[in-house]
Amino acid sequence: MRMRDPALQPERTLLSWQRTIAVTIVVALLYLRHPSQAEEPAMAGFEQLYRVAVTVGVMAMSGVLIVHVRRRWKRADAETRDGAGGRVMAPLARPWALSFVSAGVAVFGSLVAAGAVLT
């Protein structure tokens, strides 16, 4: 019979959270890098400022998630090393983090769409 390693599931979850955060950051940076489509110079300046503000918001959201997942990972790792005494380990991310990333991505998409309409 094969033994299960209780540390693998939290590690896989951590890796998926890291990929999610990394992709979110990359998409925000690509959005920032995209050339301006505005025809007027005044609108081009506004559009670039808008893009920077949206990207800073995504980076702040990502920073909060990085800190949260890192703290939860350390706690799960300590429980694994200390021998959790047969209890089920807490999930790596709290439900608010899942809602936070979902809402953040929805807001990011809405802001990108609004930016496309404004320019």
C-alpha positions as protocol buffer text, in pm:
chain_id: "A"
residue {
  index: 1
  type: MET
  ca { x: 0 y: 0 z: 0 }
}
residue {
  index: 2
  type: ARG
  ca { x: 129 y: 344 z: -89 }
}
residue {
  index: 3
  type: MET
  ca { x: 184 y: 600 z: 190 }
}
residue {
  index: 4
  type: ARG
  ca { x: 57 y: 951 z: 135 }
}
residue {
  index: 5
  type: ASP
  ca { x: 277 y: 1245 z: 212 }
}
residue {
  index: 6
  type: PRO
  ca { x: 62 y: 1509 z: 386 }
}
residue {
  index: 7
  type: ALA
  ca { x: 300 y: 1787 z: 282 }
}
residue {
  index: 8
  type: LEU
  ca { x: 242 y: 1743 z: -91 }
}
residue {
  index: 9
  type: GLN
  ca { x: -111 y: 1882 z: -110 }
}
residue {
  index: 10
  type: PRO
  ca { x: -25 y: 2216 z: 56 }
}
residue {
  index: 11
  type: GLU
  ca { x: 285 y: 2239 z: -162 }
}
residue {
  index: 12
  type: ARG
  ca { x: 79 y: 2189 z: -480 }
}
residue {
  index: 13
  type: THR
  ca { x: -169 y: 2449 z: -357 }
}
residue {
  index: 14
  type: LEU
  ca { x: 115 y: 2692 z: -286 }
}
residue {
  index: 15
  type: LEU
  ca { x: 252 y: 2640 z: -636 }
}
residue {
  index: 16
  type: SER
  ca { x: -89 y: 2706 z: -791 }
}
residue {
  index: 17
  type: TRP
  ca { x: -126 y: 3026 z: -588 }
}
residue {
  index: 18
  type: GLN
  ca { x: 222 y: 3135 z: -698 }
}
residue {
  index: 19
  type: ARG
  ca { x: 131 y: 3073 z: -1062 }
}
residue {
  index: 20
  type: THR
  ca { x: -197 y: 3264 z: -1025 }
}
residue {
  index: 21
  type: ILE
  ca { x: -23 y: 3564 z: -868 }
}
residue {
  index: 22
  type: ALA
  ca { x: 259 y: 3557 z: -1125 }
}
residue {
  index: 23
  type: VAL
  ca { x: 17 y: 3547 z: -1420 }
}
residue {
  index: 24
  type: THR
  ca { x: -186 y: 3832 z: -1271 }
}
residue {
  index: 25
  type: ILE
  ca { x: 128 y: 4045 z: -1238 }
}
residue {
  index: 26
  type: VAL
  ca { x: 245 y: 3961 z: -1592 }
}
residue {
  index: 27
  type: VAL
  ca { x: -93 y: 4051 z: -1742 }
}
residue {
  index: 28
  type: ALA
  ca { x: -96 y: 4383 z: -1551 }
}
residue {
  index: 29
  type: LEU
  ca { x: 256 y: 4464 z: -1673 }
}
residue {
  index: 30
  type: LEU
  ca { x: 161 y: 4378 z: -2031 }
}
residue {
  index: 31
  type: TYR
  ca { x: -140 y: 4608 z: -1997 }
}
residue {
  index: 32
  type: LEU
  ca { x: 92 y: 4885 z: -1876 }
}
residue {
  index: 33
  type: ARG
  ca { x: 334 y: 4826 z: -2162 }
}
residue {
  index: 34
  type: HIS
  ca { x: 69 y: 4831 z: -2437 }
}
residue {
  index: 35
  type: PRO
  ca { x: 112 y: 5141 z: -2656 }
}
residue {
  index: 36
  type: SER
  ca { x: -135 y: 5426 z: -2626 }
}
residue {
  index: 37
  type: GLN
  ca { x: -420 y: 5429 z: -2876 }
}
residue {
  index: 38
  type: ALA
  ca { x: -523 y: 5789 z: -2803 }
}
residue {
  index: 39
  type: GLU
  ca { x: -509 y: 6032 z: -3094 }
}
residue {
  index: 40
  type: GLU
  ca { x: -481 y: 6347 z: -2882 }
}
residue {
  index: 41
  type: PRO
  ca { x: -166 y: 6408 z: -2672 }
}
residue {
  index: 42
  type: ALA
  ca { x: -373 y: 6509 z: -2367 }
}
residue {
  index: 43
  type: MET
  ca { x: -566 y: 6182 z: -2379 }
}
residue {
  index: 44
  type: ALA
  ca { x: -242 y: 5985 z: -2423 }
}
residue {
  index: 45
  type: GLY
  ca { x: -113 y: 6128 z: -2094 }
}
residue {
  index: 46
  type: PHE
  ca { x: -441 y: 6047 z: -1919 }
}
residue {
  index: 47
  type: GLU
  ca { x: -441 y: 5697 z: -2063 }
}
residue {
  index: 48
  type: GLN
  ca { x: -87 y: 5627 z: -1944 }
}
residue {
  index: 49
  type: LEU
  ca { x: -167 y: 5760 z: -1596 }
}
residue {
  index: 50
  type: TYR
  ca { x: -482 y: 5545 z: -1591 }
}
residue {
  index: 51
  type: ARG
  ca { x: -280 y: 5237 z: -1689 }
}
residue {
  index: 52
  type: VAL
  ca { x: -23 y: 5306 z: -1415 }
}
residue {
  index: 53
  type: ALA
  ca { x: -300 y: 5344 z: -1155 }
}
residue {
  index: 54
  type: VAL
  ca { x: -464 y: 5018 z: -1261 }
}
residue {
  index: 55
  type: THR
  ca { x: -129 y: 4835 z: -1257 }
}
residue {
  index: 56
  type: VAL
  ca { x: -42 y: 4971 z: -911 }
}
residue {
  index: 57
  type: GLY
  ca { x: -381 y: 4846 z: -786 }
}
residue {
  index: 58
  type: VAL
  ca { x: -313 y: 4498 z: -926 }
}
residue {
  index: 59
  type: MET
  ca { x: 35 y: 4499 z: -770 }
}
residue {
  index: 60
  type: ALA
  ca { x: -113 y: 4595 z: -432 }
}
residue {
  index: 61
  type: MET
  ca { x: -368 y: 4314 z: -457 }
}
residue {
  index: 62
  type: SER
  ca { x: -91 y: 4072 z: -551 }
}
residue {
  index: 63
  type: GLY
  ca { x: 123 y: 4190 z: -259 }
}
residue {
  index: 64
  type: VAL
  ca { x: -159 y: 4122 z: -13 }
}
residue {
  index: 65
  type: LEU
  ca { x: -206 y: 3774 z: -158 }
}
residue {
  index: 66
  type: ILE
  ca { x: 168 y: 3700 z: -151 }
}
residue {
  index: 67
  type: VAL
  ca { x: 190 y: 3792 z: 218 }
}
residue {
  index: 68
  type: HIS
  ca { x: -122 y: 3591 z: 304 }
}
residue {
  index: 69
  type: VAL
  ca { x: -19 y: 3276 z: 118 }
}
residue {
  index: 70
  type: ARG
  ca { x: 336 y: 3296 z: 252 }
}
residue {
  index: 71
  type: ARG
  ca { x: 213 y: 3319 z: 613 }
}
residue {
  index: 72
  type: ARG
  ca { x: -32 y: 3033 z: 564 }
}
residue {
  index: 73
  type: TRP
  ca { x: 239 y: 2822 z: 402 }
}
residue {
  index: 74
  type: LYS
  ca { x: 472 y: 2875 z: 697 }
}
residue {
  index: 75
  type: ARG
  ca { x: 194 y: 2775 z: 937 }
}
residue {
  index: 76
  type: ALA
  ca { x: 108 y: 2463 z: 734 }
}
residue {
  index: 77
  type: ASP
  ca { x: 476 y: 2372 z: 711 }
}
residue {
  index: 78
  type: ALA
  ca { x: 518 y: 2407 z: 1087 }
}
residue {
  index: 79
  type: GLU
  ca { x: 210 y: 2188 z: 1149 }
}
residue {
  index: 80
  type: THR
  ca { x: 353 y: 1922 z: 918 }
}
residue {
  index: 81
  type: ARG
  ca { x: 692 y: 1921 z: 1090 }
}
residue {
  index: 82
  type: ASP
  ca { x: 547 y: 1927 z: 1441 }
}
residue {
  index: 83
  type: GLY
  ca { x: 315 y: 1639 z: 1358 }
}
residue {
  index: 84
  type: ALA
  ca { x: -34 y: 1778 z: 1344 }
}
residue {
  index: 85
  type: GLY
  ca { x: -151 y: 1506 z: 1578 }
}
residue {
  index: 86
  type: GLY
  ca { x: -382 y: 1350 z: 1322 }
}
residue {
  index: 87
  type: ARG
  ca { x: -579 y: 1668 z: 1259 }
}
residue {
  index: 88
  type: VAL
  ca { x: -658 y: 1788 z: 914 }
}
residue {
  index: 89
  type: MET
  ca { x: -442 y: 2085 z: 819 }
}
residue {
  index: 90
  type: ALA
  ca { x: -609 y: 2415 z: 746 }
}
residue {
  index: 91
  type: PRO
  ca { x: -638 y: 2505 z: 379 }
}
residue {
  index: 92
  type: LEU
  ca { x: -352 y: 2711 z: 245 }
}
residue {
  index: 93
  type: ALA
  ca { x: -566 y: 3012 z: 159 }
}
residue {
  index: 94
  type: ARG
  ca { x: -862 y: 3147 z: 350 }
}
residue {
  index: 95
  type: PRO
  ca { x: -1198 y: 3192 z: 174 }
}
residue {
  index: 96
  type: TRP
  ca { x: -1154 y: 3571 z: 178 }
}
residue {
  index: 97
  type: ALA
  ca { x: -838 y: 3530 z: -33 }
}
residue {
  index: 98
  type: LEU
  ca { x: -1032 y: 3340 z: -299 }
}
residue {
  index: 99
  type: SER
  ca { x: -1300 y: 3609 z: -302 }
}
residue {
  index: 100
  type: PHE
  ca { x: -1031 y: 3880 z: -303 }
}
residue {
  index: 101
  type: VAL
  ca { x: -852 y: 3742 z: -609 }
}
residue {
  index: 102
  type: SER
  ca { x: -1182 y: 3683 z: -792 }
}
residue {
  index: 103
  type: ALA
  ca { x: -1304 y: 4035 z: -720 }
}
residue {
  index: 104
  type: GLY
  ca { x: -962 y: 4179 z: -806 }
}
residue {
  index: 105
  type: VAL
  ca { x: -954 y: 4010 z: -1144 }
}
residue {
  index: 106
  type: ALA
  ca { x: -1314 y: 4119 z: -1213 }
}
residue {
  index: 107
  type: VAL
  ca { x: -1232 y: 4480 z: -1122 }
}
residue {
  index: 108
  type: PHE
  ca { x: -914 y: 4467 z: -1333 }
}
residue {
  index: 109
  type: GLY
  ca { x: -1112 y: 4343 z: -1633 }
}
residue {
  index: 110
  type: SER
  ca { x: -1376 y: 4614 z: -1580 }
}
residue {
  index: 111
  type: LEU
  ca { x: -1112 y: 4885 z: -1555 }
}
residue {
  index: 112
  type: VAL
  ca { x: -941 y: 4763 z: -1872 }
}
residue {
  index: 113
  type: ALA
  ca { x: -1277 y: 4765 z: -2053 }
}
residue {
  index: 114
  type: ALA
  ca { x: -1357 y: 5113 z: -1918 }
}
residue {
  index: 115
  type: GLY
  ca { x: -1015 y: 5236 z: -2026 }
}
residue {
  index: 116
  type: ALA
  ca { x: -1077 y: 5105 z: -2378 }
}
residue {
  index: 117
  type: VAL
  ca { x: -1411 y: 5287 z: -2392 }
}
residue {
  index: 118
  type: LEU
  ca { x: -1271 y: 5615 z: -2256 }
}
residue {
  index: 119
  type: THR
  ca { x: -991 y: 5640 z: -2512 }
}
